[in-house]
Amino acid sequence: MCYKGSIAAEERRIEDRISRNFKKKVQYTPSYNINAFANPKVYIVAQDEPNVIKEAIWGLVPDWKKNDSQGFLSGKQYTNNARGEDLYETKSFKDHVINERCWILFDGFFEPHYYSSKIQQPYFCYIPDGNSVFDREILTIAGIYSKIHDDYYVSLVTTEANNFFAEIHNKQKRMPLVLDPRLREEWILMDQSKSVISDLVKKGFISDEFRAHPVSNQLYKGSNDESTIQAVEPFQSTSLFNPSLSV
């Protein structure tokens, strides 16, 4: 699953890479450590207004709780992630799949690697766009949302991990559904059929090659500066990322 992300690129770079501008009155705030469990602000492109970038709260509030959104989120319902394979069956999500889909904009995300049942270390995952970890592609991650008055509440869609991410997230073996740029517009088209959406969940993951490296456990203590995404030594020796491994 994915509960921590990063979006620290310059505002103009984000707009250029996805060919959308931030909606007026949206105040973009870069962050190296977006913690889903705090129900933070994230940035999305939603079906109901697909030509602008909006703010949303990470944590979908289903329709039957729209009169008590804060109570629902504070109750630790954990709708931060939605299993792509179960979207049409899960009570909290099924009413939002047809015409409440979105992109969630990150430039990287964190996944835990388990050396044992008690020892884990976060890995920062990103697609390079230069020679440094500070030059990263903008990722459009599949999401679904609910809208209550003018507020958006989102869940990030996950899917079964490919070989690369199965080695990183080696316990649950899941990964965010990072949409291929050639297919991402399909995700936010209105009135898509169930078969098209299911096919995007299965085959819509980006083909570009990811990189990943271990980072400090200060991530879990709220670190939020450049050091948060910088590589550190792995806690234990590991065979991760041998030359033959690719996405």
VOPAGU-2260 file (C-alpha; in pm, 1 decimal, decimal comma):
REM VOPAGU-2260
SITE   aa  ch    i         X         Y         Z
SITE  MET   A    0       0,0       0,0       0,0
SITE  CYS   A    1     107,5     363,0     -27,4
SITE  TYR   A    2      67,0     599,0     266,1
SITE  LYS   A    3     349,1     847,2     209,2
SITE  GLY   A    4     428,5    1060,3     -94,4
SITE  SER   A    5     623,8    1361,6    -212,1
SITE  ILE   A    6     541,5    1656,2    -435,1
SITE  ALA   A    7     821,0    1911,8    -411,4
SITE  ALA   A    8     863,3    2024,4    -772,7
SITE  GLU   A    9     820,7    2385,6    -873,0
SITE  GLU   A   10     463,3    2484,2    -950,0
SITE  ARG   A   11     541,3    2571,5   -1310,9
SITE  ARG   A   12     713,8    2238,6   -1367,4
SITE  ILE   A   13     406,7    2049,9   -1246,6
SITE  GLU   A   14     180,6    2252,4   -1473,6
SITE  ASP   A   15     405,4    2204,7   -1775,6
SITE  ARG   A   16     440,1    1829,1   -1729,0
SITE  ILE   A   17      67,9    1754,6   -1707,9
SITE  SER   A   18     -56,5    2042,4   -1929,9
SITE  ARG   A   19    -283,7    2182,4   -1659,2
SITE  ASN   A   20    -268,6    2492,1   -1441,6
SITE  PHE   A   21    -349,2    2519,4   -1073,9
SITE  LYS   A   22    -699,4    2647,8   -1016,9
SITE  LYS   A   23    -719,8    3004,2    -893,4
SITE  LYS   A   24    -707,4    3032,8    -514,3
SITE  VAL   A   25    -523,1    2700,9    -481,7
SITE  GLN   A   26    -212,0    2762,8    -274,7
SITE  TYR   A   27      53,5    2511,3    -378,4
SITE  THR   A   28     277,5    2400,6     -90,6
SITE  PRO   A   29     571,0    2169,9    -174,6
SITE  SER   A   30     625,0    1875,5      60,1
SITE  TYR   A   31     877,5    1592,9      79,0
SITE  ASN   A   32     666,7    1394,2     325,7
SITE  ILE   A   33     290,5    1372,4     275,7
SITE  ASN   A   34     149,7    1142,2     542,5
SITE  ALA   A   35    -184,2     987,0     450,2
SITE  PHE   A   36    -275,7     912,2     811,7
SITE  ALA   A   37    -284,1    1285,8     888,1
SITE  ASN   A   38    -540,1    1334,0     607,1
SITE  PRO   A   39    -321,1    1599,0     442,8
SITE  LYS   A   40    -377,8    1816,6     141,5
SITE  VAL   A   41    -287,1    1664,4    -194,2
SITE  TYR   A   42    -325,1    1791,5    -549,0
SITE  ILE   A   43    -554,2    1626,2    -800,9
SITE  VAL   A   44    -703,1    1651,9   -1148,7
SITE  ALA   A   45   -1066,1    1542,7   -1115,5
SITE  GLN   A   46   -1325,9    1424,1   -1365,1
SITE  ASP   A   47   -1572,6    1701,2   -1289,2
SITE  GLU   A   48   -1321,4    1971,0   -1392,6
SITE  PRO   A   49   -1040,5    1791,6   -1574,2
SITE  ASN   A   50    -850,7    2094,4   -1702,9
SITE  VAL   A   51    -729,1    2232,2   -1369,9
SITE  ILE   A   52    -534,2    2117,7   -1064,5
SITE  LYS   A   53    -729,4    2127,1    -738,7
SITE  GLU   A   54    -674,8    2055,9    -371,4
SITE  ALA   A   55    -813,9    1748,1    -201,3
SITE  ILE   A   56    -792,5    1574,0     134,3
SITE  TRP   A   57    -622,4    1234,3     135,8
SITE  GLY   A   58    -889,6    1000,5     272,3
SITE  LEU   A   59   -1216,8     935,7      88,6
SITE  VAL   A   60   -1537,7    1006,1     278,9
SITE  PRO   A   61   -1818,8     783,6     144,3
SITE  ASP   A   62   -2162,5     923,9      70,6
SITE  TRP   A   63   -2324,9     781,9     381,7
SITE  LYS   A   64   -2083,2     982,8     599,2
SITE  LYS   A   65   -2097,6    1311,9     409,6
SITE  ASN   A   66   -2271,8    1480,8     704,2
SITE  ASP   A   67   -1984,8    1390,6     935,7
SITE  SER   A   68   -1671,5    1391,9     724,3
SITE  GLN   A   69   -1438,4    1492,2    1006,7
SITE  GLY   A   70   -1586,1    1232,1    1236,9
SITE  PHE   A   71   -1536,4     966,2     972,0
SITE  LEU   A   72   -1172,8    1058,5     911,5
SITE  SER   A   73   -1087,9    1090,8    1280,0
SITE  GLY   A   74   -1233,6     743,5    1333,8
SITE  LYS   A   75    -935,1     595,7    1147,4
SITE  GLN   A   76   -1139,3     433,8     872,8
SITE  TYR   A   77    -829,7     428,0     649,5
SITE  THR   A   78    -982,2     493,3     310,0
SITE  ASN   A   79    -646,9     637,8     200,8
SITE  ASN   A   80    -589,8     348,4     -41,7
SITE  ALA   A   81    -835,6     159,7    -261,7
SITE  ARG   A   82    -756,6    -182,9    -405,6
SITE  GLY   A   83    -800,6    -147,7    -780,1
SITE  GLU   A   84    -916,9    -507,5    -816,9
SITE  ASP   A   85   -1202,6    -448,5    -567,8
SITE  LEU   A   86   -1327,0    -101,9    -663,6
SITE  TYR   A   87   -1668,9    -222,7    -775,0
SITE  GLU   A   88   -1719,8    -446,7    -471,6
SITE  THR   A   89   -1595,6    -232,7    -181,9
SITE  LYS   A   90   -1878,8     -47,3      -9,6
SITE  SER   A   91   -1679,8     270,7      49,1
SITE  PHE   A   92   -1562,9     297,9    -311,7
SITE  LYS   A   93   -1810,7     142,8    -552,6
SITE  ASP   A   94   -2035,1     450,3    -582,3
SITE  HIS   A   95   -1738,0     670,3    -672,8
SITE  VAL   A   96   -1579,2     468,4    -951,4
SITE  ILE   A   97   -1796,9     563,3   -1246,9
SITE  ASN   A   98   -1763,9     942,3   -1254,6
SITE  GLU   A   99   -1545,0    1037,7    -958,2
SITE  ARG   A  100   -1198,3     936,3   -1068,8
SITE  CYS   A  101    -890,2    1154,3   -1061,0
SITE  TRP   A  102    -514,3    1179,5   -1085,2
SITE  ILE   A  103    -320,1    1233,1    -765,5
SITE  LEU   A  104       0,8    1425,6    -833,9
SITE  PHE   A  105     324,2    1311,5    -670,6
SITE  ASP   A  106     688,6    1319,4    -778,0
SITE  GLY   A  107     777,7    1021,0    -563,1
SITE  PHE   A  108     645,2     795,7    -289,6
SITE  PHE   A  109     772,7     578,3      -7,2
SITE  GLU   A  110     728,9     204,2      42,4
SITE  PRO   A  111     851,5      -7,1     337,1
SITE  HIS   A  112    1100,8    -289,1     290,1
SITE  TYR   A  113    1098,9    -559,6     557,5
SITE  TYR   A  114    1426,2    -723,9     660,4
SITE  SER   A  115    1232,1    -917,1     925,5
SITE  SER   A  116     895,3    -900,3    1097,2
SITE  LYS   A  117    1031,9    -631,0    1329,2
SITE  ILE   A  118    1280,3    -443,9    1109,4
SITE  GLN   A  119    1170,9    -229,0     818,9
SITE  GLN   A  120    1314,7      63,4     626,2
SITE  PRO   A  121    1142,3     307,7     390,8
SITE  TYR   A  122    1249,2     325,8      27,4
SITE  PHE   A  123    1193,1     634,0    -185,5
SITE  CYS   A  124    1057,9     544,9    -530,9
SITE  TYR   A  125    1065,2     780,7    -827,1
SITE  ILE   A  126    1124,1     814,1   -1200,9
SITE  PRO   A  127    1439,8    1015,4   -1269,4
SITE  ASP   A  128    1433,4    1316,9   -1497,7
SITE  GLY   A  129    1799,1    1408,6   -1469,1
SITE  ASN   A  130    2111,9    1306,6   -1283,0
SITE  SER   A  131    1990,5    1373,3    -930,6
SITE  VAL   A  132    1714,4    1250,8    -701,7
SITE  PHE   A  133    1601,4    1612,6    -699,5
SITE  ASP   A  134    1511,4    1588,0   -1069,3
SITE  ARG   A  135    1204,1    1366,5   -1087,4
SITE  GLU   A  136     914,9    1310,1   -1320,7
SITE  ILE   A  137     567,0    1417,2   -1214,0
SITE  LEU   A  138     360,0    1106,0   -1146,3
SITE  THR   A  139     -12,3    1086,2   -1219,2
SITE  ILE   A  140    -147,1     823,8    -981,7
SITE  ALA   A  141    -497,7     685,0   -1027,5
SITE  GLY   A  142    -743,3     792,9    -760,4
SITE  ILE   A  143   -1112,7     806,6    -681,3
SITE  TYR   A  144   -1284,1    1082,5    -485,8
SITE  SER   A  145   -1595,5    1198,1    -311,5
SITE  LYS   A  146   -1711,3    1557,2    -317,4
SITE  ILE   A  147   -1885,4    1717,1     -21,1
SITE  HIS   A  148   -1994,4    2071,8     -90,5
SITE  ASP   A  149   -1674,0    2214,7    -244,5
SITE  ASP   A  150   -1430,8    1978,3     -74,2
SITE  TYR   A  151   -1270,8    1673,4    -237,6
SITE  TYR   A  152   -1170,0    1358,0     -49,0
SITE  VAL   A  153    -954,1    1103,4    -231,4
SITE  SER   A  154    -828,9     746,5    -216,7
SITE  LEU   A  155    -516,9     637,0    -401,5
SITE  VAL   A  156    -568,8     328,5    -617,8
SITE  THR   A  157    -325,1      41,8    -567,8
SITE  THR   A  158    -265,8    -275,5    -762,1
SITE  GLU   A  159     -60,6    -593,3    -740,8
SITE  ALA   A  160     311,0    -515,6    -738,7
SITE  ASN   A  161     527,1    -587,9   -1040,2
SITE  ASN   A  162     866,3    -757,2    -993,1
SITE  PHE   A  163    1041,3    -433,4    -902,0
SITE  PHE   A  164     796,3    -321,9    -634,8
SITE  ALA   A  165     742,0    -671,7    -500,2
SITE  GLU   A  166    1107,0    -668,1    -391,2
SITE  ILE   A  167    1068,3    -332,4    -220,5
SITE  HIS   A  168     726,4    -376,0     -61,0
SITE  ASN   A  169     802,6    -739,0      13,3
SITE  LYS   A  170     531,5    -791,0     275,9
SITE  GLN   A  171     202,9    -685,7     112,9
SITE  LYS   A  172     343,8    -664,0    -241,2
SITE  ARG   A  173     129,5    -375,0    -359,4
SITE  MET   A  174     208,5     -58,1    -554,3
SITE  PRO   A  175      29,5     266,4    -647,8
SITE  LEU   A  176    -132,9     262,9    -990,1
SITE  VAL   A  177      96,6     516,4   -1156,8
SITE  LEU   A  178     -75,9     579,5   -1487,6
SITE  ASP   A  179     115,5     564,7   -1812,6
SITE  PRO   A  180     102,6     912,5   -1975,4
SITE  ARG   A  181     -38,3     750,4   -2291,2
SITE  LEU   A  182    -333,7     614,7   -2092,7
SITE  ARG   A  183    -390,7     862,1   -1812,8
SITE  GLU   A  184    -650,7    1068,9   -1999,7
SITE  GLU   A  185    -857,4     750,9   -2026,5
SITE  TRP   A  186    -876,7     734,2   -1648,6
SITE  ILE   A  187   -1053,2    1069,8   -1616,1
SITE  LEU   A  188   -1292,7    1042,0   -1910,7
SITE  MET   A  189   -1656,7    1050,0   -1805,2
SITE  ASP   A  190   -1877,8     741,9   -1829,9
SITE  GLN   A  191   -1604,9     489,4   -1895,5
SITE  SER   A  192   -1722,5     129,7   -1900,0
SITE  LYS   A  193   -1638,1    -110,7   -1621,2
SITE  SER   A  194   -1429,3    -314,9   -1863,6
SITE  VAL   A  195   -1214,4     -14,0   -1960,4
SITE  ILE   A  196   -1156,5      84,2   -1597,5
SITE  SER   A  197   -1071,5    -273,8   -1501,3
SITE  ASP   A  198    -831,7    -294,5   -1795,0
SITE  LEU   A  199    -657,5      26,4   -1685,0
SITE  VAL   A  200    -616,0    -118,5   -1336,4
SITE  LYS   A  201    -455,0    -429,3   -1484,6
SITE  LYS   A  202    -249,8    -276,8   -1766,8
SITE  GLY   A  203    -231,2      99,6   -1714,5
SITE  PHE   A  204      87,8     113,3   -1505,1
SITE  ILE   A  205     357,5     337,3   -1647,7
SITE  SER   A  206     627,7     170,1   -1857,0
SITE  ASP   A  207     907,3     412,0   -1758,0
SITE  GLU   A  208    1175,9     268,8   -1530,5
SITE  PHE   A  209    1160,3     349,7   -1160,1
SITE  ARG   A  210    1450,1     393,1    -922,9
SITE  ALA   A  211    1440,6     339,0    -547,8
SITE  HIS   A  212    1679,5     374,9    -256,9
SITE  PRO   A  213    1661,6     342,1     122,1
SITE  VAL   A  214    1602,3     656,8     326,7
SITE  SER   A  215    1619,4     739,9     694,5
SITE  ASN   A  216    1352,4     629,9     939,5
SITE  GLN   A  217    1328,7     998,1    1031,7
SITE  LEU   A  218    1057,5     988,1     766,4
SITE  TYR   A  219     829,9     826,1    1024,1
SITE  LYS   A  220     906,7    1104,9    1271,4
SITE  GLY   A  221     785,6    1372,1    1031,2
SITE  SER   A  222    1102,8    1488,3     856,3
SITE  ASN   A  223    1012,9    1714,9     565,6
SITE  ASP   A  224    1316,6    1861,3     396,4
SITE  GLU   A  225    1558,0    1754,8     124,0
SITE  SER   A  226    1725,5    1501,4     351,9
SITE  THR   A  227    1397,7    1308,3     367,9
SITE  ILE   A  228    1446,4    1169,3      15,8
SITE  GLN   A  229    1824,5    1134,9      15,4
SITE  ALA   A  230    1975,8     787,3       7,3
SITE  VAL   A  231    2122,2     626,6     319,4
SITE  GLU   A  232    2281,2     288,3     378,3
SITE  PRO   A  233    2039,4      -4,2     404,6
SITE  PHE   A  234    1987,0    -129,5     758,2
SITE  GLN   A  235    2097,0    -476,0     649,6
SITE  SER   A  236    2267,6    -615,5     340,7
SITE  THR   A  237    2018,8    -675,6      63,5
SITE  SER   A  238    2008,9    -806,8    -292,0
SITE  LEU   A  239    1762,4    -541,9    -399,3
SITE  PHE   A  240    1804,7    -391,5    -743,4
SITE  ASN   A  241    2050,5    -622,9    -908,9
SITE  PRO   A  242    2124,4    -520,3   -1269,1
SITE  SER   A  243    1880,0    -771,4   -1415,8
SITE  LEU   A  244    1580,9    -631,9   -1225,0
SITE  SER   A  245    1350,6    -393,6   -1407,3
SITE  VAL   A  246     989,4    -283,8   -1398,6
